Amino acid sequence: MAADCDIVLLVYDKLELTRPCLESIIAHTPGPFRLTIVDNGSTQPQTLEYLASMQKRFPEYIRIARNEQNQGYIKAVNKGLSLSDRPFICVISNDTLVFPGWLSEMLSAARQSPAVGLVNPQWEFPARFGARLDVWAARLRKRYAGQSAETDWARGFCFLVRREVINAIGGLDEAFSPGYFDDWDFAVRAVKKGYICKVALAAFVRHYINATFGPQLGKQGMDRLFEERRQMFLRKWGRPLRICQVADHRSSGRTAAVGTALALLRDQNRLVLITDDPAIGIRHTNCVVKRAPGWMLWIKLAANLLNNLRYQKTKRYDMIICSRQMMNRMCALPWLRREFLFVVHEAGGAQPQGFWRLIQQLKQKTA
């Protein structure tokens, strides 16, 4: 199953994480597979000895590419990508733990369509499971085997990338070195080339967030770097918007509604879709679908907007997309007309160029 996929494992000391990570990969990845360990300047003798022993133990599977100095996450990833010639590459950090089906499920999601360029596993889990992560992983496999959902971007702790994506856009942008927002930028560049990102719902990888990156910078250093890279990303791509879209099948049309919704989601926005059409279903991690019968659609929207007003302004909807009839009904309520931007976008009555120009203008406004 993994014969056409290289695994690139990024390591920088932290043997207490590296050992269980590497051994979980070996235990839960049906062979044959090829694993490239990018040792990003490890200095601890026990780490170097362990990696050498594992290469000696599995010479047919493991190879080590060493950097004499720590070059940071981004350059290490790019080095790993450059050493692979297979159709798929899975990049994974050493602050992770994988479980059965992790790679095969991601590959299954990638093979569902040539448009799938990047794939993540699931990584979140209910706190009640504590140390019983194997039980949680087994539940996901049983419930979601072979299933996936589209997502906004692929998180860098563990992601599968199609070789064609790298050929089209190159590797991670080293301007984001040593890290933060590089993975999001990589995904946006892929989406701009027509690819989509997915989450393999039955694949589970435990991620110990910032366990290797954090100690190098300290909390203040991490916070400062995060904000600098966030601003760099926003200047380049704009901020994600919070959008409410009303899809009344009598006025907007199912095809037009779904097309608009997917385009908005692939532009890195968050969407609440309110519809009276039972056939509309969008499986995307940034989309919530709310349903109501046609005669209750305006009540559902009004209630949703009133609830949204409870949030601070930065958390409220940036725009409401609906038919002209619905906009007129909502704007008859002064407190809604005052607080929200309503935009008409429906089949036969929309101006797509002006609509998308407005979207980009809003994205460039300060968050």
Legacy VTK file of the C-alpha trace (Angstrom):
# vtk DataFile Version 3.0
C-alpha trace
ASCII
DATASET POLYDATA
POINTS 367 float
0.000 0.000 0.000
2.871 2.407 0.784
5.170 1.289 -2.043
4.532 4.483 -4.032
4.935 6.758 -1.005
8.080 7.940 0.736
7.948 8.841 4.429
10.088 11.762 5.580
10.623 11.914 9.341
12.027 15.134 10.792
14.196 14.662 13.889
16.027 17.054 16.163
17.126 15.278 19.361
14.230 14.668 21.818
14.879 10.926 21.965
11.955 10.538 24.381
9.700 11.530 21.450
11.767 10.264 18.523
11.943 6.662 19.766
8.182 6.034 20.201
7.437 7.984 17.008
9.811 5.967 14.842
8.824 2.666 16.400
5.120 3.428 15.904
5.801 4.139 12.211
7.595 0.821 11.821
4.898 -1.065 13.732
1.890 0.475 11.973
3.074 0.900 8.385
2.674 -2.265 6.315
5.811 -2.763 4.220
7.567 -2.376 2.069
8.115 1.339 2.627
11.008 3.770 2.428
11.684 6.082 5.340
14.079 9.010 5.125
15.061 10.436 8.490
16.166 14.050 8.162
18.338 14.495 11.237
18.290 18.252 11.604
21.551 18.669 13.520
20.929 16.461 16.552
23.716 16.784 19.128
22.695 14.366 21.870
24.817 11.177 21.658
21.887 8.956 22.634
19.827 10.291 19.713
22.656 9.738 17.230
23.293 6.237 18.554
19.616 5.336 18.381
19.181 6.536 14.804
22.314 4.660 13.697
21.075 1.485 15.391
17.678 1.720 13.676
19.284 2.233 10.282
21.450 -0.810 10.893
18.431 -2.820 12.021
16.265 -1.860 9.023
18.720 -1.064 6.204
16.156 -1.883 3.522
13.664 0.639 4.925
15.574 3.446 6.630
18.070 5.967 5.355
19.421 9.000 7.205
20.052 12.431 5.713
21.921 14.518 8.254
22.301 18.267 8.568
25.345 19.169 10.641
23.450 22.161 12.042
19.783 22.708 12.792
18.433 24.474 9.705
14.890 24.789 10.990
11.720 22.920 10.122
11.126 24.441 6.688
14.556 23.734 5.230
14.483 20.233 6.707
11.134 19.544 5.019
12.402 20.842 1.686
15.473 18.648 1.951
13.278 15.623 2.582
11.051 16.480 -0.360
14.076 16.803 -2.635
15.248 13.299 -1.711
12.035 11.612 -2.842
11.049 10.570 -6.349
7.805 8.753 -5.583
4.235 9.819 -6.477
3.390 10.614 -2.841
5.435 11.873 0.097
4.352 11.843 3.729
6.152 14.381 5.921
5.927 13.784 9.665
7.575 15.391 12.699
9.058 13.409 15.549
6.623 14.879 18.102
3.935 12.484 16.871
2.665 8.964 17.428
0.943 7.047 14.618
-1.714 4.347 14.833
-2.838 1.493 12.548
-4.159 2.662 9.187
-2.578 6.096 9.458
-0.792 6.088 6.097
-3.062 3.751 4.125
-6.091 5.915 4.953
-4.304 9.098 3.882
-3.248 7.440 0.639
-6.813 6.249 0.105
-8.061 9.836 0.486
-5.417 11.119 -1.949
-6.331 8.496 -4.550
-10.014 9.451 -4.528
-9.286 12.154 -7.097
-6.272 13.626 -8.924
-7.414 16.984 -7.514
-6.522 15.914 -3.960
-3.109 17.468 -3.454
-2.639 17.392 0.330
-4.003 15.144 3.075
-3.940 15.332 6.869
-4.825 12.648 9.381
-7.090 13.449 12.294
-5.233 14.565 15.424
-7.818 15.773 17.917
-9.358 13.411 20.449
-11.758 13.632 23.419
-9.987 14.293 26.720
-11.855 11.401 28.334
-9.775 8.920 26.334
-6.577 10.086 28.039
-3.894 7.487 27.426
-6.281 5.098 25.626
-5.546 6.589 22.248
-5.458 3.167 20.624
-9.140 2.773 21.506
-9.963 6.167 19.986
-7.975 5.370 16.835
-9.798 2.039 16.491
-13.160 3.811 16.763
-12.219 6.195 13.976
-11.132 3.305 11.737
-14.352 1.427 12.352
-16.603 4.430 11.786
-14.839 6.247 8.940
-12.821 3.658 6.997
-12.202 4.993 3.495
-13.923 8.338 4.185
-12.512 11.843 3.967
-13.606 15.452 4.241
-12.299 18.495 2.453
-10.428 20.979 4.635
-8.919 24.441 4.322
-5.204 23.624 4.662
-2.921 20.749 5.625
-1.238 21.087 9.025
2.499 20.508 8.915
2.932 18.022 11.768
1.964 15.183 9.401
0.821 15.642 5.822
0.722 13.664 2.604
1.530 15.566 -0.569
1.189 14.520 -4.185
4.403 14.740 -6.244
2.552 16.794 -8.876
1.908 19.516 -6.274
5.624 19.882 -5.549
6.362 19.991 -9.271
3.761 22.747 -9.661
4.547 25.009 -6.691
7.893 23.868 -5.234
8.483 23.264 -1.540
7.708 25.272 1.573
8.457 28.984 1.333
11.693 29.560 3.266
10.705 33.192 3.851
8.602 31.775 6.721
11.669 30.194 8.371
12.105 28.915 10.997
8.382 28.156 11.104
4.700 29.059 11.575
2.227 29.601 8.735
4.583 27.938 6.228
2.258 24.913 5.998
-0.809 27.099 5.529
0.971 29.107 2.842
2.016 25.863 1.114
-1.586 24.658 1.075
-2.973 27.964 -0.243
-0.448 27.910 -3.072
-1.582 24.379 -3.940
-5.263 25.367 -3.845
-4.534 28.326 -6.139
-3.220 25.758 -8.648
-6.491 23.840 -8.528
-5.754 21.224 -5.873
-7.786 20.582 -2.738
-6.847 19.556 0.796
-8.484 16.695 2.676
-8.573 15.030 6.076
-8.577 11.224 6.111
-11.227 10.663 8.770
-10.071 7.153 9.754
-6.384 8.080 10.080
-5.224 9.188 13.525
-1.866 10.656 14.522
-1.231 12.003 18.015
0.595 15.337 17.910
2.459 16.697 20.920
2.129 20.337 19.862
5.358 22.381 19.877
7.176 19.664 21.831
10.302 20.046 19.697
9.936 23.580 18.346
8.829 25.263 21.564
11.839 24.597 23.822
14.189 26.152 21.249
12.443 29.545 21.350
10.712 29.798 24.705
7.156 31.088 25.114
7.939 34.751 24.428
10.003 33.887 21.388
7.273 31.594 20.063
4.568 34.231 20.600
6.635 36.892 18.839
7.487 34.629 15.904
3.880 33.471 15.598
2.595 37.049 15.334
5.300 38.046 12.837
4.522 35.098 10.594
0.777 35.631 10.976
1.112 39.180 9.715
3.306 37.973 6.839
0.658 35.422 5.863
-2.202 37.933 6.092
-0.353 40.454 3.936
0.133 37.771 1.305
-3.262 36.048 1.292
-5.650 38.170 3.348
-7.612 37.142 6.404
-10.172 34.318 6.409
-13.720 35.639 6.444
-16.725 34.433 8.423
-19.619 34.141 6.016
-23.264 33.111 6.269
-24.786 31.903 2.999
-28.474 31.250 2.471
-29.248 28.712 -0.239
-32.932 28.932 -1.105
-33.265 26.378 -3.899
-36.168 28.293 -5.464
-34.097 31.424 -6.017
-30.403 30.490 -5.995
-30.360 27.025 -7.516
-28.568 24.053 -6.044
-25.614 24.040 -8.450
-24.967 27.760 -8.050
-25.251 27.558 -4.259
-22.840 24.645 -3.881
-20.407 26.165 -6.383
-20.320 29.448 -4.476
-19.957 27.678 -1.138
-17.033 25.527 -2.274
-15.280 28.490 -3.887
-15.599 30.468 -0.644
-14.293 27.563 1.416
-11.326 27.019 -0.901
-10.546 30.700 -0.475
-9.826 29.874 3.197
-13.081 31.279 4.583
-15.431 29.845 7.211
-19.008 29.253 6.156
-22.398 28.657 7.741
-24.779 27.459 5.029
-28.496 27.785 5.782
-30.678 25.959 3.274
-34.119 24.512 2.662
-32.731 22.049 0.100
-32.302 18.582 1.674
-30.084 17.479 -1.212
-27.349 20.021 -0.461
-24.539 18.434 1.511
-21.013 19.815 1.809
-18.429 17.818 3.727
-15.834 20.394 4.675
-14.215 21.064 8.041
-14.925 24.815 7.728
-18.583 24.442 6.778
-21.632 24.045 9.009
-24.898 23.238 7.238
-28.155 24.256 8.939
-31.490 23.197 7.476
-35.023 24.569 7.683
-38.213 24.180 5.645
-38.744 26.902 3.069
-41.347 28.796 5.085
-39.000 28.880 8.096
-35.826 29.813 6.230
-35.984 33.524 7.057
-36.724 32.727 10.726
-33.699 30.404 10.839
-31.503 33.112 9.343
-32.806 35.848 11.660
-32.237 33.640 14.710
-28.731 32.777 13.542
-27.853 36.433 13.020
-29.252 37.462 16.391
-27.166 34.740 18.011
-24.098 35.949 16.088
-24.537 39.437 17.558
-23.627 38.021 20.965
-20.000 37.642 19.826
-17.374 40.350 19.816
-17.106 42.141 16.471
-14.022 40.241 15.292
-16.010 36.982 15.641
-19.115 38.120 13.800
-20.055 37.404 10.206
-18.221 39.535 7.670
-21.059 39.161 5.173
-24.419 37.519 4.567
-24.946 36.075 1.083
-28.564 35.576 0.103
-31.245 36.214 -2.506
-32.613 39.719 -2.982
-35.937 38.643 -1.512
-34.233 37.364 1.627
-32.062 40.477 1.906
-35.110 42.731 1.720
-36.808 40.732 4.443
-33.755 40.856 6.730
-33.091 44.554 6.114
-36.639 45.335 7.251
-35.276 44.575 10.734
-33.223 47.678 11.672
-30.875 45.923 14.115
-29.843 43.445 11.412
-29.535 46.049 8.646
-27.271 48.098 10.912
-24.939 45.282 11.946
-24.433 43.103 8.869
-23.311 43.435 5.270
-25.843 41.747 2.981
-24.734 40.709 -0.511
-27.029 39.435 -3.257
-25.641 36.436 -5.119
-28.061 34.197 -6.965
-28.412 32.420 -10.280
-29.195 34.873 -13.060
-28.878 37.940 -10.854
-25.327 37.881 -9.550
-22.338 39.826 -10.781
-19.525 37.306 -10.122
-16.636 39.674 -10.853
-17.952 42.324 -8.500
-18.809 39.672 -5.932
-15.298 38.221 -5.815
-13.749 41.668 -5.887
-15.704 42.484 -2.727
-14.543 39.227 -1.107
-10.911 40.101 -1.740
-11.375 43.645 -0.468
-12.811 42.353 2.789
-9.999 39.800 3.149
-7.407 42.559 2.921
-8.959 44.585 5.728
-7.166 44.452 9.070
-8.343 41.523 11.191
LINES 1 368
367 0 1 2 3 4 5 6 7 8 9 10 11 12 13 14 15 16 17 18 19 20 21 22 23 24 25 26 27 28 29 30 31 32 33 34 35 36 37 38 39 40 41 42 43 44 45 46 47 48 49 50 51 52 53 54 55 56 57 58 59 60 61 62 63 64 65 66 67 68 69 70 71 72 73 74 75 76 77 78 79 80 81 82 83 84 85 86 87 88 89 90 91 92 93 94 95 96 97 98 99 100 101 102 103 104 105 106 107 108 109 110 111 112 113 114 115 116 117 118 119 120 121 122 123 124 125 126 127 128 129 130 131 132 133 134 135 136 137 138 139 140 141 142 143 144 145 146 147 148 149 150 151 152 153 154 155 156 157 158 159 160 161 162 163 164 165 166 167 168 169 170 171 172 173 174 175 176 177 178 179 180 181 182 183 184 185 186 187 188 189 190 191 192 193 194 195 196 197 198 199 200 201 202 203 204 205 206 207 208 209 210 211 212 213 214 215 216 217 218 219 220 221 222 223 224 225 226 227 228 229 230 231 232 233 234 235 236 237 238 239 240 241 242 243 244 245 246 247 248 249 250 251 252 253 254 255 256 257 258 259 260 261 262 263 264 265 266 267 268 269 270 271 272 273 274 275 276 277 278 279 280 281 282 283 284 285 286 287 288 289 290 291 292 293 294 295 296 297 298 299 300 301 302 303 304 305 306 307 308 309 310 311 312 313 314 315 316 317 318 319 320 321 322 323 324 325 326 327 328 329 330 331 332 333 334 335 336 337 338 339 340 341 342 343 344 345 346 347 348 349 350 351 352 353 354 355 356 357 358 359 360 361 362 363 364 365 366
